[in-house]
Amino acid sequence: MRRSFVWPAVGCSAVVALLLFFAGRFLLALDDLASGEPVKAACSKVADFAGGSMPEQATGAVCTDTSGWRERGYEAAFRMPRADLAARLVAAFPRVRLISDETWGMTLRNRNESDQDRPEGKAWVVELEITYADDTTALVKLVATNV
């Protein structure tokens, strides 16, 4: 009779251990979010998720993970020279196209991309907002998300 209780006890113990493991992971993730501090990310990972690579001329890059419970997202901010900026950004991030070019800056975004055209595991939305800092420098903000 005692042997019949061994397997249910082992099974219940395994379930409790898994629940504790996932509860711990959830609490760690909440702690990261509650701190209010941005979660740093490798810029190569951010650029790869956006379907490109960081431009060689990019300086001062700061990259963060903005992912939530159900979505994946990243942001990057960096400076670049203004000369031929749109062409160099499209070369670095081939999925984006110039949307607007204003006196204050420009916007590049992926458009008309079907599910079949989007590379597997990459961002659904890729947007670059460029603000001109001065006559020679621009601040680039990249947002890549799967929402």
LINVEN-V724381 format. One record per residue. N is the residue number from 1. RES is the residue in one letter. SS is DSSP state (~ for helix, > for strand, _ for the rest). PHI is phi in whole degrees, -180 to 180 (none if undefined). Layout:
# LINVEN-V724381
n=[N | N]
res=[RES | RES]
ss=[SS | SS]
phi=[PHI | PHI]
This chain:
# LINVEN-V724381
n=[1 | 2 | 3 | 4 | 5 | 6 | 7 | 8 | 9 | 10 | 11 | 12 | 13 | 14 | 15 | 16 | 17 | 18 | 19 | 20 | 21 | 22 | 23 | 24 | 25 | 26 | 27 | 28 | 29 | 30 | 31 | 32 | 33 | 34 | 35 | 36 | 37 | 38 | 39 | 40 | 41 | 42 | 43 | 44 | 45 | 46 | 47 | 48 | 49 | 50 | 51 | 52 | 53 | 54 | 55 | 56 | 57 | 58 | 59 | 60 | 61 | 62 | 63 | 64 | 65 | 66 | 67 | 68 | 69 | 70 | 71 | 72 | 73 | 74 | 75 | 76 | 77 | 78 | 79 | 80 | 81 | 82 | 83 | 84 | 85 | 86 | 87 | 88 | 89 | 90 | 91 | 92 | 93 | 94 | 95 | 96 | 97 | 98 | 99 | 100 | 101 | 102 | 103 | 104 | 105 | 106 | 107 | 108 | 109 | 110 | 111 | 112 | 113 | 114 | 115 | 116 | 117 | 118 | 119 | 120 | 121 | 122 | 123 | 124 | 125 | 126 | 127 | 128 | 129 | 130 | 131 | 132 | 133 | 134 | 135 | 136 | 137 | 138 | 139 | 140 | 141 | 142 | 143 | 144 | 145 | 146 | 147]
res=[M | R | R | S | F | V | W | P | A | V | G | C | S | A | V | V | A | L | L | L | F | F | A | G | R | F | L | L | A | L | D | D | L | A | S | G | E | P | V | K | A | A | C | S | K | V | A | D | F | A | G | G | S | M | P | E | Q | A | T | G | A | V | C | T | D | T | S | G | W | R | E | R | G | Y | E | A | A | F | R | M | P | R | A | D | L | A | A | R | L | V | A | A | F | P | R | V | R | L | I | S | D | E | T | W | G | M | T | L | R | N | R | N | E | S | D | Q | D | R | P | E | G | K | A | W | V | V | E | L | E | I | T | Y | A | D | D | T | T | A | L | V | K | L | V | A | T | N | V]
ss=[_ | ~ | ~ | ~ | ~ | ~ | ~ | ~ | ~ | ~ | ~ | ~ | ~ | ~ | ~ | ~ | ~ | ~ | ~ | ~ | ~ | ~ | ~ | ~ | ~ | ~ | ~ | ~ | ~ | ~ | ~ | ~ | ~ | ~ | _ | _ | _ | _ | > | > | _ | _ | ~ | ~ | ~ | ~ | ~ | ~ | ~ | _ | _ | _ | _ | _ | _ | _ | _ | _ | > | > | > | > | > | > | > | _ | _ | _ | _ | _ | _ | _ | > | > | > | > | > | > | > | > | > | _ | _ | _ | ~ | ~ | ~ | ~ | ~ | ~ | ~ | ~ | _ | _ | _ | _ | > | > | > | > | > | _ | _ | _ | > | > | > | > | > | _ | _ | _ | _ | _ | _ | _ | _ | _ | _ | _ | _ | _ | _ | _ | > | > | > | > | > | > | > | > | _ | _ | _ | _ | > | > | > | > | > | > | > | > | > | _ | _]
phi=[none | -66 | -65 | -69 | -94 | -67 | -67 | -62 | -66 | -64 | -62 | -64 | -63 | -65 | -63 | -63 | -63 | -65 | -61 | -64 | -60 | -69 | -64 | -63 | -62 | -64 | -66 | -65 | -65 | -63 | -63 | -62 | -70 | -71 | -66 | 79 | -84 | -65 | -88 | -68 | -137 | -70 | -62 | -65 | -68 | -63 | -63 | -63 | -62 | -78 | 87 | -150 | -146 | -65 | -64 | -60 | -82 | -69 | -130 | 63 | -68 | -127 | -122 | -134 | -96 | -108 | -61 | -117 | -64 | -115 | -126 | -118 | -158 | -143 | -133 | -141 | -132 | -157 | -107 | -147 | -65 | -76 | -61 | 51 | -62 | -60 | -64 | -70 | -71 | -66 | -66 | -77 | -126 | -64 | -82 | -102 | -133 | -67 | -102 | -146 | -133 | -116 | -70 | -88 | 166 | -150 | -128 | -122 | -153 | -78 | -140 | 52 | -105 | -81 | -59 | -72 | -79 | -73 | -62 | -58 | 78 | -101 | -62 | -80 | -121 | -128 | -137 | -120 | -106 | -112 | -121 | -77 | -80 | -158 | -68 | -119 | -125 | -130 | -99 | -110 | -118 | -104 | -126 | -131 | -147 | -108 | -104]
